[in-house]
Amino acid sequence: MKVNTQAVNFDADVKLINFIQKRMDKLEQFYSKIINADVYLKVQKTSAPENKITEIRLFVPGDDMVVKKTCKTFEQCVDECAASLERQLKKRKEKLAAH
């Protein structure tokens, strides 16, 4: 799957980009018709430790899925977003199988 990663106001590390690519590739196990994904990484300027924002937009035939999470690390955000997308993809697949 093609994953476009955009880091807003900072440069993302190669390790982080590779981690995101691997995690997004796992979503194809749940739904094979994923076209591509856009991942936006942002750092919020606050004193709170949970200042990393990750927004993932998944393009699938029919409509898009958008998930946004705020955490202490980008890795944790990506994991939580991917888990949420997994649930949505499973639900979508079940609906399609029911018809």
Backbone bond lengths (Angstrom), bond angles and torsions (degrees), N, CA, C in turn:
res aa  C-N    CA-C-N  psi(-1)  N-CA   C-N-CA  omega(-1)  CA-C   N-CA-C  phi
1 M - - - 1.449 - - 1.531 108.55 -
2 K 1.309 115.80 142.99 1.461 120.81 178.56 1.522 108.58 -85.97
3 V 1.329 115.59 126.07 1.455 121.72 -179.60 1.522 108.82 -120.14
4 N 1.327 117.15 120.54 1.459 122.43 175.71 1.514 108.06 -97.62
5 T 1.332 117.02 116.50 1.454 121.18 -179.19 1.522 108.97 -107.73
6 Q 1.332 116.11 126.71 1.457 121.35 178.55 1.516 109.26 -123.82
7 A 1.338 115.47 121.27 1.462 120.87 176.49 1.523 107.50 -100.36
8 V 1.323 116.60 120.61 1.456 121.62 -177.16 1.532 109.43 -90.54
9 N 1.322 116.77 122.73 1.470 125.12 176.50 1.532 114.80 66.42
10 F 1.326 118.76 18.48 1.463 121.52 172.42 1.526 108.61 -161.74
11 D 1.336 116.80 166.14 1.464 121.40 178.65 1.519 109.28 -99.40
12 A 1.330 116.13 124.12 1.466 120.91 179.84 1.526 109.73 -77.80
13 D 1.309 116.30 141.31 1.457 123.52 178.12 1.527 109.77 -71.16
14 V 1.318 117.05 150.49 1.471 121.88 179.18 1.524 110.12 -62.09
15 K 1.338 117.49 -37.45 1.470 121.18 178.47 1.522 110.73 -60.54
16 L 1.337 116.55 -42.00 1.460 121.13 -179.89 1.524 110.62 -65.35
17 I 1.317 117.45 -42.65 1.465 121.39 179.68 1.528 110.38 -64.53
18 N 1.336 117.54 -41.51 1.466 121.22 177.45 1.529 110.91 -65.11
19 F 1.336 117.12 -39.61 1.467 121.55 177.73 1.527 110.10 -60.74
20 I 1.329 116.41 -45.20 1.464 121.06 -179.97 1.525 110.42 -62.42
21 Q 1.337 117.11 -43.70 1.464 121.34 -179.91 1.532 111.08 -60.27
22 K 1.346 116.65 -45.90 1.470 120.50 179.62 1.522 111.41 -62.81
23 R 1.331 115.91 -42.96 1.470 120.11 -177.64 1.528 111.02 -67.18
24 M 1.321 117.24 -37.65 1.460 120.64 178.99 1.537 110.79 -71.51
25 D 1.323 117.19 -34.68 1.470 120.58 178.31 1.519 111.34 -62.03
26 K 1.347 117.22 -30.93 1.463 120.76 179.67 1.524 111.93 -65.68
27 L 1.343 117.20 -24.27 1.469 120.33 -178.84 1.529 111.40 -66.32
28 E 1.330 117.50 -23.50 1.465 120.19 -179.72 1.522 112.12 -67.64
29 Q 1.334 118.16 -16.18 1.456 121.04 175.09 1.523 110.76 -66.10
30 F 1.329 115.99 -31.34 1.460 121.19 -174.88 1.526 112.83 -90.48
31 Y 1.340 116.35 -27.64 1.466 120.12 -178.02 1.524 106.98 -154.52
32 S 1.328 116.20 115.03 1.470 120.38 -171.21 1.524 114.39 -82.37
33 K 1.339 118.23 -10.84 1.462 120.54 -173.96 1.526 114.02 -95.30
34 I 1.335 117.97 21.33 1.460 121.45 179.10 1.527 108.63 -69.73
35 I 1.327 116.74 130.30 1.466 120.93 -178.59 1.529 109.64 -83.41
36 N 1.318 117.12 -61.47 1.467 121.30 176.35 1.517 109.81 -161.73
37 A 1.337 115.81 178.81 1.462 120.81 -178.34 1.522 109.66 -138.30
38 D 1.328 115.60 143.00 1.460 122.16 171.96 1.516 107.36 -111.51
39 V 1.352 116.43 128.90 1.458 121.63 179.83 1.524 107.70 -119.02
40 Y 1.325 116.53 124.39 1.459 122.00 178.56 1.523 108.55 -112.80
41 L 1.327 116.55 124.80 1.463 122.55 179.33 1.522 107.97 -111.54
42 K 1.334 116.27 127.86 1.464 120.71 -178.80 1.519 109.38 -134.98
43 V 1.340 115.99 149.04 1.455 121.29 173.60 1.521 107.26 -114.49
44 Q 1.325 115.14 122.23 1.455 121.12 -179.04 1.525 109.04 -85.76
45 K 1.303 117.98 137.36 1.465 121.51 -178.91 1.528 110.10 -87.27
46 T 1.343 115.09 80.50 1.466 121.13 176.86 1.517 108.81 -134.88
47 S 1.315 116.52 167.25 1.465 120.34 178.39 1.526 111.46 -84.46
48 A 1.330 117.66 -9.90 1.468 121.12 -179.99 1.529 110.09 -70.34
49 P 1.349 117.27 144.31 1.468 119.25 179.68 1.530 112.68 -67.70
50 E 1.327 116.94 -25.94 1.466 120.37 179.44 1.528 108.79 -89.10
51 N 1.357 116.14 78.31 1.455 120.19 -175.74 1.527 113.01 -119.00
52 K 1.330 117.76 9.07 1.466 121.62 178.81 1.527 108.73 -96.62
53 I 1.322 116.37 125.67 1.459 121.53 -179.23 1.522 108.92 -114.98
54 T 1.319 116.29 129.50 1.459 122.05 176.46 1.521 108.25 -123.36
55 E 1.322 115.18 129.14 1.459 121.07 177.76 1.523 107.35 -124.78
56 I 1.322 116.77 125.73 1.464 121.83 -179.37 1.518 108.76 -119.02
57 R 1.312 115.21 128.63 1.472 121.69 176.42 1.518 106.97 -115.04
58 L 1.312 116.38 117.09 1.458 122.93 -176.91 1.521 109.09 -104.56
59 F 1.321 116.50 123.95 1.457 121.23 -178.86 1.525 109.43 -95.40
60 V 1.332 115.93 116.21 1.460 122.24 176.35 1.525 107.55 -127.99
61 P 1.333 117.62 154.34 1.468 119.00 179.47 1.534 110.99 -57.07
62 G 1.304 116.27 132.56 1.460 120.59 179.57 1.509 112.06 107.56
63 D 1.328 117.03 -60.86 1.460 120.50 177.58 1.521 110.27 -156.93
64 D 1.318 116.05 176.75 1.464 121.42 -178.62 1.526 109.43 -107.19
65 M 1.332 115.53 153.68 1.458 121.15 176.01 1.526 107.56 -114.47
66 V 1.327 116.59 131.72 1.459 121.46 -179.59 1.520 108.63 -123.88
67 V 1.347 115.35 130.54 1.463 121.36 177.93 1.523 107.46 -131.27
68 K 1.340 115.90 136.66 1.467 120.47 -179.43 1.519 108.54 -132.96
69 K 1.333 117.03 128.84 1.464 121.96 -179.35 1.525 110.21 -134.20
70 T 1.331 116.56 151.88 1.460 123.38 176.18 1.531 108.05 -123.63
71 C 1.339 116.92 125.83 1.468 121.89 -175.86 1.528 110.71 -144.56
72 K 1.347 114.86 -176.06 1.465 120.19 177.62 1.525 111.74 -79.33
73 T 1.344 117.57 -33.94 1.470 120.96 -179.63 1.523 109.60 -128.96
74 F 1.325 115.30 155.05 1.458 119.36 178.57 1.522 111.30 -67.20
75 E 1.336 117.13 -34.43 1.457 120.41 179.42 1.530 110.61 -61.36
76 Q 1.329 115.96 -44.19 1.466 120.62 178.94 1.529 110.15 -63.73
77 C 1.338 116.37 -41.35 1.468 120.77 178.36 1.521 111.38 -61.04
78 V 1.328 116.00 -46.13 1.467 120.52 -178.80 1.524 109.99 -62.98
79 D 1.341 117.37 -41.63 1.468 120.59 178.31 1.530 111.19 -61.66
80 E 1.320 116.92 -45.00 1.468 120.17 -179.41 1.525 111.32 -66.02
81 C 1.336 116.22 -40.80 1.471 119.92 178.06 1.524 110.45 -63.77
82 A 1.322 116.31 -44.35 1.463 120.60 -179.03 1.530 110.46 -63.98
83 A 1.330 117.78 -39.48 1.467 120.89 178.26 1.526 110.43 -63.22
84 S 1.310 116.28 -40.80 1.463 120.49 178.13 1.534 110.80 -65.42
85 L 1.322 116.14 -42.29 1.469 120.36 178.08 1.525 111.42 -65.04
86 E 1.342 116.90 -36.08 1.470 120.42 177.44 1.527 109.96 -58.80
87 R 1.335 116.44 -46.84 1.467 120.56 179.38 1.524 110.80 -60.49
88 Q 1.341 116.43 -44.24 1.462 119.89 -179.68 1.530 111.50 -64.16
89 L 1.335 116.51 -40.73 1.468 120.36 -179.11 1.520 111.13 -67.57
90 K 1.343 116.85 -40.21 1.471 120.34 177.77 1.520 110.43 -62.14
91 K 1.333 116.08 -43.93 1.466 121.40 179.96 1.530 109.99 -63.04
92 R 1.324 116.88 -41.93 1.464 121.45 179.62 1.534 111.11 -63.83
93 K 1.339 115.21 -41.83 1.463 120.17 -179.63 1.528 110.84 -64.96
94 E 1.331 116.39 -40.34 1.462 120.74 178.18 1.530 111.41 -63.46
95 K 1.338 116.22 -41.09 1.461 120.24 178.49 1.522 111.03 -62.67
96 L 1.337 116.54 -43.43 1.463 120.61 -179.82 1.524 110.95 -65.98
97 A 1.332 117.30 -36.30 1.466 120.75 179.95 1.535 110.65 -70.50
98 A 1.343 116.12 -30.29 1.468 120.20 -179.04 1.524 112.12 -69.27
99 H 1.323 117.31 -27.99 1.470 120.07 -177.50 1.477 112.30 -85.17
